[in-house]
Amino acid sequence: MDVAPRKLDLSQSKAFYGRAQNSIPGGVNSPARAFDSVGGTPLFIEKAEGAYMTDADDNRYVDYVGSWGPMIFGHAHPEVVEAVQDQADASTSFGAPTEIEIEVAELVCDLVPSVEKVRMVNSGTEATMSAARLARGYTGRDKIIKFEGNYHGHGDFFLIAAGSGPMTLSKPDSPGVTEGNAKDTLLAPFNDLEHVERLMEANAGEVACIIVEPIAGNMGCIPPEPGFLERLRELCDRHDTVLIFDEVMTGFRVAPGGAQDRYGVTPDLTCLGKIIGGGLPVGAYGGRQEIMDYVAPTGPVYQAGTLSGNPLAMRAGHAVLSKIAREKGALYDALEDFGAALEEGMRHNLDALGLDYTVNRVGAMASLFFTDERVVDQETAKTTDTDAYAAYFHAMLEEGIYLPPSQFEAIFFGAAHGEEELGATLDAQRAALRRIQ
């Protein structure tokens, strides 16, 4: 017999949301936090620990967002909390170099195959913008190739929608982005090598870089098709083009050295974020020494930031990265085991009800699509039933499971998720699916 879902009291979140709309556009400081695609009121979070979050109305949830990726050891991990508290006692910012910046940079260089030198910044957007500018400065070329459904932050030349054919000029995807800026961004479908090859040939000698999420995470979790990343590497080598992996999501999540470590494909530049700050605002871009030495003050490509390498973020990041370095074998085996068990259990629940679905998972990130299509790019991702996902999201919320408030965001889990959370999640899913069927 099914147990009735708990009736969520969201009165405080609703009050906060109403208040926020008077002073914050849309009531949120990032559209990803809005519930526009699923309906309802965004949850305002009060606290989190381990695998759990508690909202302003004291509702407790198993968290599968993890601050959009960085909480690989769970919320408020004691080693991270202690590191931040110790640094705060010594001041939160200096605007001058610190030893901890060197230690974090050394850890990144040791863990990530492509990184020989790394520059710290303050966000993933700053990292991707800087990497693309560096690629342009290094090659002396203007054009970049990106992929549909890959999100690289809100830099002007990334907010682009393509024309109808592979050779047409792109158009801005947001007001405020000029057509002059957009014209140098070329767009290809994710996992479509032939399209990329045509773009490269049609723009021979003009493409500075190809930038890609090696595992897409912003149209749901979509892994690369076999040979896709390898062929991008070959194309870039042939055309003297810089290959950039945006590993803001996948860095240290799907393997100790990110997706490039997992798939054995080494880019020229890598963009990082989230985890290397232990959940504090941070980003980084790094890669081959020859290219990174084009960055000021060594080289002519200018990029600067007053809070880059902020000591609070560096202390938190050092705690996380050094823990990854110590535990990487056992850590990633445990994440893979949990992910496999979660995927198997989800598939069992969905098959039992005869529902159409696709589950994509790579390491500690995954997505459930309500479609029988194999999801390999943006077009196939769009075949999912978003109304079904919205109903599923709210049913899971009522069962105590917090999922991304969008069909097109990946779920994340970490070392704090164990047998108890696995059982609770699968039980909740069974109940939720029965209610929305």
N, C-alpha and C positions, 0 to 999 in steps of 0.2 A: 504494500500500500504506500503510495507517495506521501511524503511529508510536505505539508504546505510550506511555501517559502516564507522566510521572515519578512515582515513588513518593515521596509526601511524608513526610518525617520530621517529626512534630509532637510529639516526645517532650518537648521543653522547654515548649511551650505546654500540653501535658497536665499536666505537673508543676506549672506555675504555676496552672492552673485548679483543680487539686485543692487546692493551698495556699490559693488565694484564697477558696475556699468556707468556710474556717475563720474568716475575719474579715470577709468582704464578702457581703451577702445574694445568693445565687445565683452568687457568684463574679465578678460584674460590677457596675459602678457606674451602668449604665443598661441596661434590658432590651433596647434596640436592639442592644447588643453581643453579646447571647447568641445562640446558634445553635439556640434552641428549635424554630423552625419549619423548619429545614433539617437538624437533627441534627448530631452531632459536637461537636468541641471548639472554642471560640472561639480565634481566633489572637491571640497576644500579640505586639504589634508592637515591634520594636527601634528601627527608624529608617525614614525615608522621605526621598526626594529627587525632585523633579520629578514624573513620573507614576508613580513606583514606590515600593512599600513592601517592607520586609524584616522577616520575623518573627523570633522568638526562636530559631528553628532554622535561621536563615540562608536560608530560602526567599524568593525575590524574586518579586513580583507586579506586573503592571500594575494600578493602583488605579482603580476606578470608584466609590469611596465618597467619597474626598476629604474625610474628616472630616465627612461628611454635608453637604457643600456649599461650605465656605468657600475651599477651595484652588483658586481659579479660575486662579491663576498657577502651580500646582503646589506640592508640599511644599518647605519650606526654601528659599524663593526668597531669593536673596542680599540684595535690598533690604529684605525683611522681617526677615531674620536680623540684618542690620546695625542696623536701627532698634531692635529689641528689646535687642540688646547695648549699644547706646549709652544707652538709657534705664536699663537695669539698673545701669550705672555711676553714674547719677545718683540711684538708689534706685528701688525697685519700686512704692512707694505713698506718698502724702503725706496723704491725707484732706483735701485742700484743692484749690482750683481751679488749673488749669494752662492755659497758652496752647494746648497741643496739643488740648485738648478743644474749644476754639473752632474751631481749624482743621479738625478732623474734622466738627464740626457744620456748618460752612460748606460743606464738600464734600458732605455729605448733602443739605443744602438746595439746592445747585446741581444735583445729579444727579437727585433724586427729585421728580417733578412736584408731589406733594401736600404736600411738607414745607416749611413756612415757619419752624417752630421744632421742635427735637428735644431730647428728654431721654434721656441715656445711662443704661442699666441694665446688669445683669450676665448676663442670659440671655434667650432668646426667651420662656420662660415668664413671666419678670418683665415683659417688654414687653407681652405680650398681656393679662396680669392688670391691669396698670396702665392700658392703653388702654381696657379694658372698664369699669374703675372710673371713669375720666375721662369716658367717654361717659355713664355713669349720673349722675355728678355734674353734668355740663353740661346734660343734658336733664331731670333730676329724675325719671327713670323707672327702673324696676327690671329689666325683662325684656330678654333678649338672644336673638337668633336665630343659631344656628350650623348647620353642615351635617354630615351623616353622613360619616364617614371623613376629615373635616378635623381635624387634630390641632393644637391651640393651646397645647401644654404641659400641665402637670399641675395647673393651678389648679382648685379645687373645682368652679367653675361651668362648666368645660369638659369634665370627665369625666362626661358625661351620655349616657344612652341614652334615646330617646324612647318614648312609649307607642304604641299601635297606630294611633291616628288623629291627624290634624293638630291637634286641639283638646285632646288629653289632656295631663295634667301629665307632666313627665319624671321619670325615676327615676335615682338614682345609679348610675354605672357602676363604682364602686370602693368597697370598704369604707372608712369614714372620711369619705365625702362625705355630708352630711346631706340628707334630703329637703327640709328647709326651704331649703337652698341651691339644690338642684336644681330646685325648682318654678318658678324664674324663667328657666330656660333652655329655649328652644323649639328643636326639631330639625327640619330639612328635608333631603330628599335633595339631594345636589349636582346642579346643572344642572336642577333642577325648579322653574321659575318659578311655576307654578300653585300649588304647595304653599306657597311663600313668600308669595304674594299672599293666600292663605287665612289664613295665620298673621297677617299684618299686619292684615287686616280683622277677624279674630276678637279681636285684641288692640289695637285702635285706641287710640292715645294712651298706650300702655303700654310700647312697645318702644324701649329706649334705643339699641340698635345692632344691626346685622347684621355679623357677623365672618365672613370667608371667606378661604380660601387661593385666590387668583385662578387659580392652577394647582395642583391638588391634588398633593401629593407623599408623602402618608402612607397612601395606599391604592394605591400605584403612581402614576406620572405620569399625571394625567388633566387635559386642558385644558378650559377653559370652552367650552360650546357657543356658537355665534354668537349674540350678543345677550344672553347670560346676565348678564354683568357690567354691560352698559349698562342692562339692565332693573332690576338691583339699585340702580343709581345713581338711576334714575327713581323707584323705590319709596321710597327713603330721602328723596329730595327732597320727595315728596308727603306723607310722614308725619312730616317733621321728625325723622328718625332718622339717627343717625351711621353712616356706612359705614366699616368698618375692613377694610383689606387686611392679612392676615398674610403678609408677604413675607420671613419669616425664611429660607425656602428660595430664593424666586425673586428677591429683591432683588439687583441687580447681576449676576444669573446669566443671565437670559433677555433682557436688554437693559440699557443703561447705567442706566436709571431703574427697572428691575424690570418686572414684569408690567403695571403701570399705564402704563408708557411703551410697552410693546409693543402693548397693546390700546387705548390712548388713552382709558382710563377713570380718572378721578381720584377716589380715596376722600377721606374727611374726615380719617382717621387711618391711619397705616401703621406696622406693626411690623417691625423689622429685627433681624438678628443675624448670627452666623457671619462673613460676609465683612468686616463693618466692624471686626472685631477681628483680621483677618489670621490667624484660627485660634485666637486666645486667647478666653477666656470673655468674652462681651459681648452686649449687646442694646440696642435703642433703640426708642422710639416717638415719632412726630412727626406733624405735620399742620398744619391751619389755625391761624394765630396766635390767632384768637378762642377756639378750643377749648383750645389749649395753654396759654393764659394763665390757665386754671382750675386749673393745677397749682401746688402750693405751691413757693416762697413767694409767688408772684404771686397765686395763687387759693386756694380752699378745699379742693381735692382733694389729700389728702396722699399723698405717695410719696417715699421716701428710700432711700439706700443708701450705706454707708460706702465701698465700693469702686467705686461708679458713676463712669464716666469714668476708670478706672484707667489710669495713664500708660503701662504696658507695652502694654495692649490698644489704647490710642489711638495710640501710636507705630506699632504693627503695622498698625492700620487705616488710618492716614494713608498709609503706604507703599502699601497696596493701592488705596485709593480715589483717590489722586493718580495712580497708574499707570493706573487705569481712565479717569480724566478725560483723561489725555494720549493714550491709545491706543484710545479707545473705538470709533472707526470700524473700524480694522483688527482690533482684538481680537474684536469681535462678528461680523464677517465671517468670521474664521478659525474661531471656535467653530461658527458655522452651517455652514460648509463641512465641518468634521470631523464634526459631527452628521449631516449629510445623507449623507455617505459611509458612516458607521457604520450608519445606518439602512438604506440601500440594500443594503449588504453583508450585514447580518443577514437582511433579507427574502430575499435571493437564497439564502442558506444554508438557510433554513427552507423556502422553496418547493421547493428541489431535493430535499428529503426528504419533501415532501407533508405537512408537519406543520400542525396547527391552531394559529394564533397571532394575536395582535394586538400591534402595536408602536405605542406612543404616544410622541411626542417633541415638546418645545418647547425650542428653543435648545439649551442645554448640559445638559439633563436628559431622561431617557427611561425607559421601562419596556418589558419584554417579558412579555406575558401568554400563558400556554398555554391559550388559548381562541379559538374562532372568533367569539365575541360581540364586538360593538363595545363597548369599555369606556368608559363615560361617568359612572359613579357607583359607590357601594359595592356595590350589588347585582350589577351586571354584572362588577365586579372579582372578586367572590366566585365567579364561574363558572370562574375559572382553575383549572388542575390544579396544586395546590400540591405534590403529590408529584413531578410532573414538574419543577417548578422546583427542588425540593430536589436531585434527581438532577443537574440541569443545573448548579446552583451548585457542587456538589462536583466534577463533571467539569471545569468551567471552572477551579476552584481547582487541580486537578491539572495543568491546562494552563498555569498561571501567570497567571490572570486573577482578580482579587479583585472580586467583585460584592457587593451588599448581601445579608446573610444572611437575607433575607425577601423573598417575592414582592411584598409590599406596601410596599416602599421603592423610591424612584427611584434610578437610577444617575446619577452626576455625572462630568463630564469637564471639562478645562480647557485652557489655552493650552499646557501642557507635553505634552499628547497630540498626537502628530504622525503622520507617515506610518509610521514604524516601529511605533508602538503600534497604529495602525489595522490594519496587516497582521498583526501578532501576534495581535490580538484576533479578527479574522475567521478566521484559520487555526485558532486555538484553538477557536472556536465550531464550525467544521466538524467537527473531531475530536470535540468533546464531544457534539454532537448525534448523530453516528453511533453513539457508544457507548451513549447512553441511549435510542435509538429503539426 
